[in-house]
Amino acid sequence: MKNRLIILITMCVAVMMCLPACNKKSGGVDVDMNKMREQMLAAGESLPEMTVVSSGDEDAKESFPYLSKIDYDKVADYFLTFSAEGKADEIAVIELKSKSDMAEAKSSFEEHLKKRHNTYEQYEPEEVPRVDAAKIVIKEQYIALIICDNDDNVKSAFLKMFEN
């Protein structure tokens, strides 16, 4: 009887130790995307009014291809904020289900930037240098795209989300 009790307690402790790992997405850490968005937008002090699109929206899957051509089934979560005034300002983060898809996600962001460059070249050339100065930042299973004047602050806010 005593041995069974010890085995039962040991099993319970083992299960409890595994529970935090069950909360993480496959391949990395779990970050609150709403908080991340808020922190990144706050860091971009001079941002214009921004429109927000995210995986929480009803039409999230249909909106996603504007940002990235990666298969939406590979995406755990995302948000995109962009200037409501038609300026180049844009902050986006994609959380991938697997880190193994990061190269594809990065390539997709690079393609997105080329399209943005070409668009602004046609109708608002003064925004082209801002698009060309965009930052792509990778941490864990997250990839961020940052186009704004305070890009270093926004990048820092993104990376700060991963500190304990």
N, C-alpha and C positions, 0 to 999 in steps of 0.2 A: 504494500500500500504506500509506504513512504517513498519507494523508488518511482512509482507511478506519479506521485505528486511532484517529485523533483523533475521528472521528464516533462510533465504538463507545464510546469512553471518555466522550464527551459525553452519549451516550444513557444509559449506565449511571449517571452522576452525576445526570442528570435523573430517572431512575426512583427512585433512592435518596432524592432530595429529596422525592418524592411519597409515599413509603411511610408516613411518620408521619401524613399526612392520611388515609390509608386506615384507620387504626386508630380514627379518631373516628367517632362516630355522626353521622348526617345532621343537620346544623344546630347542632352545638355541640361541647362538650368531653366527654371521657370520664372519669368519676369512678368509683372503686372503691366500689360501693354497700355492700358488707360493712363496709369501713373507715368509710364515712360513718355507717352505722347505729351502729357501735361508738362512734365519736366523739360522736355526738349523744346516745346513751344515757349515756355517761360525763359529759357536760356537764349532764345533768338529774340532779343529785346526789341529790335527795330522791325519785326515782321509786320506786314500789312494784315488786314483781316484775312483769316485763313478758312478755307472750306475743308471739312473733314470727311473722309470716306474710310470705312473700316470693315473688317470681317464680321462685325456685329450688325451691319446694315442688311436689310432684307435683300437687296440686290448686290451683295458683296461679290459674289462669284462673277457676275456680269460686269462689274466695275473694275475688277482686278486687272484684266488685260491692258488697260490704259497704262498701268504701272509696270507690269512684267508679263512676259510671255511664258514663264515657267508654269508647268501644269499645276492648276489650283489644288489638286489632290495632294501635292507635296507641301502645301502651306498649312501651318497650324494656326496662324493668326497674322494679321497685317493691319497697318493703318497708313493712310496717305493724307497729308495736309498740303494744300496748295493755295496760292494767292487767289483770293476772290476778285482781285483787281486786274488779273491778267499778267502780273509780273512773274518773274522766273522763280520766286521763292517756292520751295517745295521741301518738305521733310517727310520721309517715308521709312517705315521699318517693316520687314517681313521676318516672321519667325517660321523657320522651316521645321518640318517634322523630323528631318534627318540632316545632319551636318554634311552628309555625302552629296547633297544637292547644292552645296554652297557655290561651287564653280559655275554651275548653270545659272544660279540666281545672280551672281556677280556679272556674268556675261549679259544677262537680261537687263540689269540696271545700266550697264554700259550702252546697250542698244537704245534704251529709253533716253539716255542723255544725248545720244546722236540725233534722235528724233526731235528732242526739245531744242537742240542747237539749230537744226534745220528750220524748225518752226519759227524761232525767234529771229533767225537770220532773214526770214522773209517779211515779218511784220513788225518787229521791234528789235532792231539790231543792237541797241544799247544794252539789252539783256544778255546777249551772247557771251560776253566775258564772265558773267556770273554763272551761267550754265557750265562753261568750260572750267570753272574753278570748283565745281561740285566735288564733294567728298563721298566716297563709298567706304563705310567702316564695317568691319566684321568682328563679332564677338560671340563665341559659343555658336548657337544655331540661329543667331540673329544677324541680319544685314541691314544697314541703314544707308539711306541716300539723303544727303544734305545739300541744299542749295539755298544759301542766305548769306547776309553780310556778317553775321556773328557765327560763322560755321565752326570755329574752334570751340566756342562756348557750348554750342549744340552738341558737338561731338563729345565734349567732356560730360555733358548731362547724360548722353546715351551710355557712355562707359561707366559712369557712376552708378547706374542701375545694377551693375553686376558686382558691386562691392558688398561685402558682408556687413 
